[in-house]
């Protein structure tokens, strides 16, 4: 499964040449999807990501649903 394709189809992320040179970002933001994965892989974790980006809580839950499948 191509997670980025699923997330684009669900309008959770977007890639636009005018926004961060097509880097996949959360829709309506300039927060890269990779930042989310970096938090998960690092010491910071999910809790700190949600503290730093509380406006993305719904999108994060949707991503975790997609990954779980």
VOTISE-113046 format. One record per residue (C-alpha): chain; x, y, z; residue number from 1. Coordinates in steps of 0.05 Angstrom, whole numbers, always signed. Each point is the difference from the previous one (the first is absolute). Example, Ala and Ser with C-alpha at 12.3 -4.5 7.8 and 13.67 -1.06 7.14 Angstrom:
<rs>
<mol:A | east:+246 | north:-90 | up:+156 | seq:1>
<mol:A | east:+27 | north:+69 | up:-13 | seq:2>
</rs>
This chain:
<rs>
<mol:A | east:+0 | north:+0 | up:+0 | seq:1>
<mol:A | east:+26 | north:+69 | up:-18 | seq:2>
<mol:A | east:-15 | north:+39 | up:+64 | seq:3>
<mol:A | east:+12 | north:+68 | up:-32 | seq:4>
<mol:A | east:-50 | north:-16 | up:-56 | seq:5>
<mol:A | east:-53 | north:-21 | up:+51 | seq:6>
<mol:A | east:+13 | north:+63 | up:+41 | seq:7>
<mol:A | east:-6 | north:+44 | up:-62 | seq:8>
<mol:A | east:-65 | north:-35 | up:-21 | seq:9>
<mol:A | east:-28 | north:+14 | up:+70 | seq:10>
<mol:A | east:+24 | north:+72 | up:-6 | seq:11>
<mol:A | east:+44 | north:-6 | up:+62 | seq:12>
<mol:A | east:+63 | north:+21 | up:-36 | seq:13>
<mol:A | east:+15 | north:+38 | up:-64 | seq:14>
<mol:A | east:+59 | north:+13 | up:-45 | seq:15>
<mol:A | east:+2 | north:+67 | up:-36 | seq:16>
<mol:A | east:+58 | north:+30 | up:-39 | seq:17>
<mol:A | east:-15 | north:+67 | up:+32 | seq:18>
<mol:A | east:+1 | north:-28 | up:+71 | seq:19>
<mol:A | east:+67 | north:-25 | up:+23 | seq:20>
<mol:A | east:+20 | north:-24 | up:-70 | seq:21>
<mol:A | east:-50 | north:-58 | up:+0 | seq:22>
<mol:A | east:+21 | north:-28 | up:+67 | seq:23>
<mol:A | east:-61 | north:-38 | up:+27 | seq:24>
<mol:A | east:-31 | north:+44 | up:+54 | seq:25>
<mol:A | east:-63 | north:-3 | up:+42 | seq:26>
<mol:A | east:-56 | north:+33 | up:-38 | seq:27>
<mol:A | east:-6 | north:+74 | up:+16 | seq:28>
<mol:A | east:+69 | north:+3 | up:+33 | seq:29>
<mol:A | east:+74 | north:+0 | up:-15 | seq:30>
<mol:A | east:+13 | north:-57 | up:+49 | seq:31>
<mol:A | east:+33 | north:-56 | up:-39 | seq:32>
<mol:A | east:-25 | north:-71 | up:+8 | seq:33>
<mol:A | east:+72 | north:-21 | up:+12 | seq:34>
<mol:A | east:+1 | north:+43 | up:+63 | seq:35>
<mol:A | east:-55 | north:-44 | up:+29 | seq:36>
<mol:A | east:+40 | north:-64 | up:-15 | seq:37>
<mol:A | east:+64 | north:+32 | up:+27 | seq:38>
<mol:A | east:-35 | north:+13 | up:+66 | seq:39>
<mol:A | east:-25 | north:-72 | up:+2 | seq:40>
<mol:A | east:+69 | north:-28 | up:-14 | seq:41>
<mol:A | east:+36 | north:+46 | up:+48 | seq:42>
<mol:A | east:-2 | north:+11 | up:+74 | seq:43>
<mol:A | east:-55 | north:+52 | up:-5 | seq:44>
<mol:A | east:-56 | north:-48 | up:-20 | seq:45>
<mol:A | east:-73 | north:+10 | up:-15 | seq:46>
<mol:A | east:-16 | north:+39 | up:+63 | seq:47>
<mol:A | east:+50 | north:+54 | up:-14 | seq:48>
<mol:A | east:-21 | north:+5 | up:-72 | seq:49>
<mol:A | east:-72 | north:+12 | up:+22 | seq:50>
<mol:A | east:+24 | north:+51 | up:+52 | seq:51>
<mol:A | east:+40 | north:+37 | up:-54 | seq:52>
<mol:A | east:-55 | north:-5 | up:-53 | seq:53>
<mol:A | east:-66 | north:-7 | up:+37 | seq:54>
<mol:A | east:-39 | north:+24 | up:-61 | seq:55>
<mol:A | east:+20 | north:-66 | up:-35 | seq:56>
<mol:A | east:-30 | north:-48 | up:+50 | seq:57>
<mol:A | east:-57 | north:-23 | up:-46 | seq:58>
<mol:A | east:+48 | north:-11 | up:-59 | seq:59>
<mol:A | east:+48 | north:-39 | up:+44 | seq:60>
<mol:A | east:-55 | north:-46 | up:+22 | seq:61>
<mol:A | east:-19 | north:-11 | up:-73 | seq:62>
<mol:A | east:+72 | north:-16 | up:-18 | seq:63>
<mol:A | east:+5 | north:-50 | up:+57 | seq:64>
<mol:A | east:-64 | north:-34 | up:-25 | seq:65>
<mol:A | east:+30 | north:-6 | up:-70 | seq:66>
<mol:A | east:+65 | north:-28 | up:+26 | seq:67>
<mol:A | east:-36 | north:-50 | up:+45 | seq:68>
<mol:A | east:-35 | north:-31 | up:-60 | seq:69>
</rs>
